[in-house]
Amino acid sequence: MAGGVFVVLAACSDADRPPASSGTATGPGGAPLGGSSGSSGSSGSSGSSGSSGSLADAGGDGGLTTANLCAATPLQGDPVPELILAGEPPPALGGNITPGTYVLTELNAYEAALTDGGEQPGSRLSGFSGGGVVVVSGNLMQILTTRGGSASPLPAHTTAGISFVASGTSLETTAVCPTAGEKKTIPYSAVGNGLALFIDPAHRALYERR
């Protein structure tokens, strides 16, 4: 990632990217937003590493500061397979994000529908899996992500921190750590206990508040 790591979801290189997917999904700074590739494109600092494999409890939902946003924190939840879907992703809805700990539950990659009258393939697995946790406290987010091939254990996760301001159906974000300053606009939906982050036009990561 050019500049600071702004992980808002997961990790694979351009060469490893599933062909049906339109590109590696990245958050501010080029790192994955919750479930689409982490070291896509150019890469920069990887952030703090946590434990790999299946995920233990993430910390509480309060007490985040700019000083502890990138403190080492274990993941929570199970690895989530990435699903490739035909067509466009649903529109971002915006909404109020309730403070708390959100665990990755779904990774979606979207591909354009066929226009030549051929049979449109149904949903299928991309061959990649990811794990992720987003902790929200005030206007700060701590983002833990990992991504790898579904046939292998997930690699150690990375940790990044951002500040954000909701504007319509998007979050205007600024990287805090591990490298500060990069800005990015991230469409999102916050409905009930769910949080969807639209990593790019072809990738979406869904989290559930625990």
BALOBA-1460 file (C-alpha; in Angstrom, 3 decimals):
// residues 210
<rec num="1" residu="m" x="0.000" y="0.000" z="0.000"/>
<rec num="2" residu="a" x="1.242" y="3.412" z="-0.782"/>
<rec num="3" residu="g" x="1.470" y="5.510" z="2.309"/>
<rec num="4" residu="g" x="0.136" y="4.288" z="5.629"/>
<rec num="5" residu="v" x="-1.683" y="1.070" z="6.121"/>
<rec num="6" residu="f" x="-5.399" y="1.646" z="6.183"/>
<rec num="7" residu="v" x="-6.791" y="-1.793" z="6.654"/>
<rec num="8" residu="v" x="-10.521" y="-1.939" z="6.516"/>
<rec num="9" residu="l" x="-10.772" y="-5.625" z="5.575"/>
<rec num="10" residu="a" x="-8.121" y="-8.560" z="4.073"/>
<rec num="11" residu="a" x="-4.918" y="-9.808" z="1.779"/>
<rec num="12" residu="c" x="-3.714" y="-11.273" z="-1.576"/>
<rec num="13" residu="s" x="-1.393" y="-10.065" z="-4.296"/>
<rec num="14" residu="d" x="-2.448" y="-9.155" z="-7.834"/>
<rec num="15" residu="a" x="-1.020" y="-12.432" z="-9.071"/>
<rec num="16" residu="d" x="-3.106" y="-14.433" z="-6.586"/>
<rec num="17" residu="r" x="-6.313" y="-12.532" z="-7.144"/>
<rec num="18" residu="p" x="-9.273" y="-14.710" z="-8.220"/>
<rec num="19" residu="p" x="-9.886" y="-14.055" z="-11.923"/>
<rec num="20" residu="a" x="-13.610" y="-13.392" z="-11.510"/>
<rec num="21" residu="s" x="-12.980" y="-10.606" z="-9.066"/>
<rec num="22" residu="s" x="-12.443" y="-7.163" z="-10.535"/>
<rec num="23" residu="g" x="-9.478" y="-6.349" z="-8.300"/>
<rec num="24" residu="t" x="-8.063" y="-6.575" z="-4.850"/>
<rec num="25" residu="a" x="-10.232" y="-4.720" z="-2.403"/>
<rec num="26" residu="t" x="-8.384" y="-2.177" z="-0.381"/>
<rec num="27" residu="g" x="-9.131" y="0.350" z="2.294"/>
<rec num="28" residu="p" x="-7.467" y="3.708" z="2.815"/>
<rec num="29" residu="g" x="-3.781" y="3.347" z="2.111"/>
<rec num="30" residu="g" x="-4.319" y="0.288" z="-0.058"/>
<rec num="31" residu="a" x="-4.874" y="-2.354" z="2.612"/>
<rec num="32" residu="p" x="-7.953" y="-4.570" z="2.579"/>
<rec num="33" residu="l" x="-11.172" y="-3.469" z="4.102"/>
<rec num="34" residu="g" x="-12.346" y="-6.495" z="6.012"/>
<rec num="35" residu="g" x="-12.143" y="-9.165" z="3.520"/>
<rec num="36" residu="s" x="-10.649" y="-8.489" z="0.240"/>
<rec num="37" residu="s" x="-7.034" y="-8.628" z="-0.198"/>
<rec num="38" residu="g" x="-4.506" y="-7.030" z="2.056"/>
<rec num="39" residu="s" x="-1.310" y="-6.651" z="0.125"/>
<rec num="40" residu="s" x="-2.814" y="-5.708" z="-3.190"/>
<rec num="41" residu="g" x="-1.194" y="-3.191" z="-5.414"/>
<rec num="42" residu="s" x="1.778" y="-1.508" z="-3.820"/>
<rec num="43" residu="s" x="2.406" y="-2.358" z="-0.207"/>
<rec num="44" residu="g" x="3.543" y="-0.401" z="2.790"/>
<rec num="45" residu="s" x="3.635" y="-0.999" z="6.517"/>
<rec num="46" residu="s" x="1.726" y="-4.070" z="7.535"/>
<rec num="47" residu="g" x="0.655" y="-2.809" z="10.923"/>
<rec num="48" residu="s" x="0.827" y="-4.744" z="14.136"/>
<rec num="49" residu="s" x="0.650" y="-8.478" z="13.737"/>
<rec num="50" residu="g" x="-1.662" y="-10.605" z="15.813"/>
<rec num="51" residu="s" x="-2.176" y="-14.295" z="16.140"/>
<rec num="52" residu="s" x="-3.006" y="-16.375" z="13.086"/>
<rec num="53" residu="g" x="-5.559" y="-19.107" z="12.511"/>
<rec num="54" residu="s" x="-8.878" y="-19.007" z="14.245"/>
<rec num="55" residu="l" x="-9.738" y="-16.021" z="16.285"/>
<rec num="56" residu="a" x="-9.901" y="-15.404" z="19.988"/>
<rec num="57" residu="d" x="-11.770" y="-12.596" z="21.731"/>
<rec num="58" residu="a" x="-11.104" y="-9.087" z="20.564"/>
<rec num="59" residu="g" x="-10.929" y="-6.473" z="23.273"/>
<rec num="60" residu="g" x="-13.814" y="-4.359" z="24.500"/>
<rec num="61" residu="d" x="-15.537" y="-1.646" z="22.535"/>
<rec num="62" residu="g" x="-14.353" y="1.335" z="24.572"/>
<rec num="63" residu="g" x="-11.203" y="3.093" z="25.535"/>
<rec num="64" residu="l" x="-9.769" y="3.560" z="22.048"/>
<rec num="65" residu="t" x="-7.402" y="6.492" z="21.690"/>
<rec num="66" residu="t" x="-5.008" y="7.557" z="18.963"/>
<rec num="67" residu="a" x="-2.251" y="6.155" z="21.192"/>
<rec num="68" residu="n" x="-3.626" y="2.599" z="21.456"/>
<rec num="69" residu="l" x="-5.402" y="2.173" z="18.113"/>
<rec num="70" residu="c" x="-2.692" y="-0.138" z="16.783"/>
<rec num="71" residu="a" x="-2.035" y="-2.042" z="19.997"/>
<rec num="72" residu="a" x="-1.728" y="-5.781" z="19.375"/>
<rec num="73" residu="t" x="-5.183" y="-7.351" z="19.712"/>
<rec num="74" residu="p" x="-6.290" y="-10.938" z="18.959"/>
<rec num="75" residu="l" x="-8.956" y="-11.593" z="16.352"/>
<rec num="76" residu="q" x="-12.425" y="-12.999" z="16.979"/>
<rec num="77" residu="g" x="-14.609" y="-15.350" z="14.960"/>
<rec num="78" residu="d" x="-13.950" y="-17.999" z="12.302"/>
<rec num="79" residu="p" x="-12.379" y="-17.661" z="8.837"/>
<rec num="80" residu="v" x="-14.953" y="-16.459" z="6.289"/>
<rec num="81" residu="p" x="-14.851" y="-17.711" z="2.656"/>
<rec num="82" residu="e" x="-15.130" y="-15.047" z="-0.037"/>
<rec num="83" residu="l" x="-18.176" y="-15.464" z="-2.283"/>
<rec num="84" residu="i" x="-18.268" y="-14.183" z="-5.878"/>
<rec num="85" residu="l" x="-21.696" y="-12.858" z="-6.919"/>
<rec num="86" residu="a" x="-22.971" y="-11.771" z="-10.338"/>
<rec num="87" residu="g" x="-24.112" y="-8.189" z="-10.827"/>
<rec num="88" residu="e" x="-23.662" y="-4.980" z="-8.882"/>
<rec num="89" residu="p" x="-23.367" y="-4.692" z="-5.093"/>
<rec num="90" residu="p" x="-26.363" y="-3.252" z="-3.221"/>
<rec num="91" residu="p" x="-26.316" y="0.509" z="-2.653"/>
<rec num="92" residu="a" x="-24.731" y="1.938" z="0.472"/>
<rec num="93" residu="l" x="-27.348" y="3.111" z="2.988"/>
<rec num="94" residu="g" x="-25.276" y="5.040" z="5.526"/>
<rec num="95" residu="g" x="-26.788" y="5.138" z="9.017"/>
<rec num="96" residu="n" x="-25.659" y="5.480" z="12.619"/>
<rec num="97" residu="i" x="-22.793" y="3.174" z="13.618"/>
<rec num="98" residu="t" x="-23.287" y="1.872" z="17.157"/>
<rec num="99" residu="p" x="-20.033" y="1.720" z="19.150"/>
<rec num="100" residu="g" x="-18.871" y="-1.823" z="19.805"/>
<rec num="101" residu="t" x="-16.955" y="-4.776" z="18.408"/>
<rec num="102" residu="y" x="-17.956" y="-6.000" z="14.942"/>
<rec num="103" residu="v" x="-16.847" y="-9.416" z="13.657"/>
<rec num="104" residu="l" x="-16.545" y="-10.296" z="9.970"/>
<rec num="105" residu="t" x="-19.380" y="-12.586" z="8.822"/>
<rec num="106" residu="e" x="-19.417" y="-12.292" z="5.026"/>
<rec num="107" residu="l" x="-17.066" y="-11.374" z="2.162"/>
<rec num="108" residu="n" x="-18.552" y="-10.612" z="-1.247"/>
<rec num="109" residu="a" x="-16.854" y="-9.963" z="-4.592"/>
<rec num="110" residu="y" x="-19.061" y="-8.816" z="-7.491"/>
<rec num="111" residu="e" x="-18.572" y="-9.369" z="-11.216"/>
<rec num="112" residu="a" x="-20.415" y="-7.798" z="-14.135"/>
<rec num="113" residu="a" x="-23.407" y="-9.662" z="-15.525"/>
<rec num="114" residu="l" x="-23.024" y="-11.139" z="-19.009"/>
<rec num="115" residu="t" x="-24.329" y="-9.005" z="-21.871"/>
<rec num="116" residu="d" x="-24.081" y="-11.499" z="-24.762"/>
<rec num="117" residu="g" x="-27.089" y="-13.581" z="-23.791"/>
<rec num="118" residu="g" x="-24.978" y="-16.390" z="-22.367"/>
<rec num="119" residu="e" x="-25.869" y="-18.187" z="-19.172"/>
<rec num="120" residu="q" x="-24.942" y="-16.135" z="-16.124"/>
<rec num="121" residu="p" x="-23.023" y="-18.230" z="-13.578"/>
<rec num="122" residu="g" x="-24.403" y="-18.348" z="-10.065"/>
<rec num="123" residu="s" x="-22.526" y="-17.537" z="-6.896"/>
<rec num="124" residu="r" x="-19.283" y="-19.390" z="-6.276"/>
<rec num="125" residu="l" x="-16.335" y="-19.374" z="-3.923"/>
<rec num="126" residu="s" x="-13.267" y="-17.375" z="-4.922"/>
<rec num="127" residu="g" x="-10.783" y="-19.693" z="-3.227"/>
<rec num="128" residu="f" x="-9.850" y="-17.108" z="-0.597"/>
<rec num="129" residu="s" x="-10.901" y="-16.659" z="3.016"/>
<rec num="130" residu="g" x="-10.516" y="-13.813" z="5.468"/>
<rec num="131" residu="g" x="-11.007" y="-12.810" z="9.055"/>
<rec num="132" residu="g" x="-11.644" y="-9.411" z="10.505"/>
<rec num="133" residu="v" x="-12.740" y="-7.334" z="13.469"/>
<rec num="134" residu="v" x="-13.732" y="-3.661" z="13.555"/>
<rec num="135" residu="v" x="-13.861" y="-1.968" z="16.959"/>
<rec num="136" residu="v" x="-15.721" y="1.370" z="16.998"/>
<rec num="137" residu="s" x="-15.311" y="3.897" z="19.801"/>
<rec num="138" residu="g" x="-16.386" y="7.495" z="19.248"/>
<rec num="139" residu="n" x="-14.946" y="8.585" z="15.900"/>
<rec num="140" residu="l" x="-12.159" y="5.973" z="15.961"/>
<rec num="141" residu="m" x="-11.971" y="2.502" z="14.420"/>
<rec num="142" residu="q" x="-9.481" y="-0.253" z="15.126"/>
<rec num="143" residu="i" x="-9.386" y="-2.640" z="12.167"/>
<rec num="144" residu="l" x="-7.933" y="-6.158" z="12.292"/>
<rec num="145" residu="t" x="-7.706" y="-8.155" z="9.051"/>
<rec num="146" residu="t" x="-6.211" y="-11.294" z="7.563"/>
<rec num="147" residu="r" x="-6.659" y="-13.031" z="4.216"/>
<rec num="148" residu="g" x="-5.297" y="-16.132" z="2.530"/>
<rec num="149" residu="g" x="-6.123" y="-19.183" z="0.472"/>
<rec num="150" residu="s" x="-9.040" y="-21.229" z="1.761"/>
<rec num="151" residu="a" x="-6.958" y="-24.414" z="1.751"/>
<rec num="152" residu="s" x="-4.355" y="-23.072" z="4.191"/>
<rec num="153" residu="p" x="-4.434" y="-21.537" z="7.686"/>
<rec num="154" residu="l" x="-4.854" y="-17.777" z="7.614"/>
<rec num="155" residu="p" x="-1.671" y="-15.736" z="8.085"/>
<rec num="156" residu="a" x="-1.095" y="-13.450" z="11.051"/>
<rec num="157" residu="h" x="-3.455" y="-10.492" z="10.967"/>
<rec num="158" residu="t" x="-2.571" y="-6.823" z="10.660"/>
<rec num="159" residu="t" x="-3.897" y="-3.974" z="12.779"/>
<rec num="160" residu="a" x="-4.627" y="-0.432" z="11.639"/>
<rec num="161" residu="g" x="-6.480" y="2.548" z="13.067"/>
<rec num="162" residu="i" x="-8.512" y="5.328" z="11.488"/>
<rec num="163" residu="s" x="-10.603" y="8.300" z="12.486"/>
<rec num="164" residu="f" x="-13.859" y="8.833" z="10.610"/>
<rec num="165" residu="v" x="-16.721" y="11.230" z="10.029"/>
<rec num="166" residu="a" x="-20.020" y="10.031" z="8.535"/>
<rec num="167" residu="s" x="-21.127" y="12.053" z="5.514"/>
<rec num="168" residu="g" x="-24.304" y="10.834" z="3.826"/>
<rec num="169" residu="t" x="-23.745" y="7.186" z="2.913"/>
<rec num="170" residu="s" x="-19.942" y="7.341" z="3.192"/>
<rec num="171" residu="l" x="-17.277" y="7.547" z="5.868"/>
<rec num="172" residu="e" x="-14.619" y="10.201" z="5.360"/>
<rec num="173" residu="t" x="-11.609" y="8.512" z="6.936"/>
<rec num="174" residu="t" x="-8.088" y="9.501" z="7.923"/>
<rec num="175" residu="a" x="-5.365" y="6.998" z="8.769"/>
<rec num="176" residu="v" x="-4.034" y="7.268" z="12.323"/>
<rec num="177" residu="c" x="-1.668" y="4.292" z="12.491"/>
<rec num="178" residu="p" x="0.579" y="2.587" z="11.726"/>
<rec num="179" residu="t" x="1.226" y="5.461" z="9.259"/>
<rec num="180" residu="a" x="-0.859" y="8.592" z="9.683"/>
<rec num="181" residu="g" x="-2.458" y="10.964" z="7.236"/>
<rec num="182" residu="e" x="-3.921" y="9.094" z="4.267"/>
<rec num="183" residu="k" x="-7.551" y="9.950" z="3.547"/>
<rec num="184" residu="k" x="-10.191" y="7.803" z="1.896"/>
<rec num="185" residu="t" x="-13.951" y="7.818" z="1.336"/>
<rec num="186" residu="i" x="-15.638" y="4.492" z="2.179"/>
<rec num="187" residu="p" x="-19.317" y="3.850" z="1.382"/>
<rec num="188" residu="y" x="-21.037" y="1.982" z="4.212"/>
<rec num="189" residu="s" x="-24.322" y="0.664" z="5.579"/>
<rec num="190" residu="a" x="-25.143" y="0.468" z="9.294"/>
<rec num="191" residu="v" x="-28.423" y="-1.355" z="9.938"/>
<rec num="192" residu="g" x="-29.258" y="-2.888" z="13.316"/>
<rec num="193" residu="n" x="-26.247" y="-4.893" z="14.494"/>
<rec num="194" residu="g" x="-24.777" y="-5.049" z="10.995"/>
<rec num="195" residu="l" x="-22.032" y="-2.965" z="9.390"/>
<rec num="196" residu="a" x="-21.166" y="-3.245" z="5.682"/>
<rec num="197" residu="l" x="-18.020" y="-1.596" z="4.332"/>
<rec num="198" residu="f" x="-17.763" y="-1.153" z="0.573"/>
<rec num="199" residu="i" x="-14.052" y="-1.643" z="-0.027"/>
<rec num="200" residu="d" x="-14.246" y="-0.704" z="-3.690"/>
<rec num="201" residu="p" x="-16.941" y="-0.924" z="-6.413"/>
<rec num="202" residu="a" x="-16.511" y="-4.712" z="-6.608"/>
<rec num="203" residu="h" x="-15.984" y="-5.775" z="-2.979"/>
<rec num="204" residu="r" x="-18.054" y="-5.608" z="0.188"/>
<rec num="205" residu="a" x="-17.346" y="-6.879" z="3.717"/>
<rec num="206" residu="l" x="-20.133" y="-7.469" z="6.242"/>
<rec num="207" residu="y" x="-19.631" y="-7.387" z="10.006"/>
<rec num="208" residu="e" x="-21.946" y="-8.135" z="12.939"/>
<rec num="209" residu="r" x="-21.796" y="-6.438" z="16.325"/>
<rec num="210" residu="r" x="-21.162" y="-8.911" z="19.150"/>
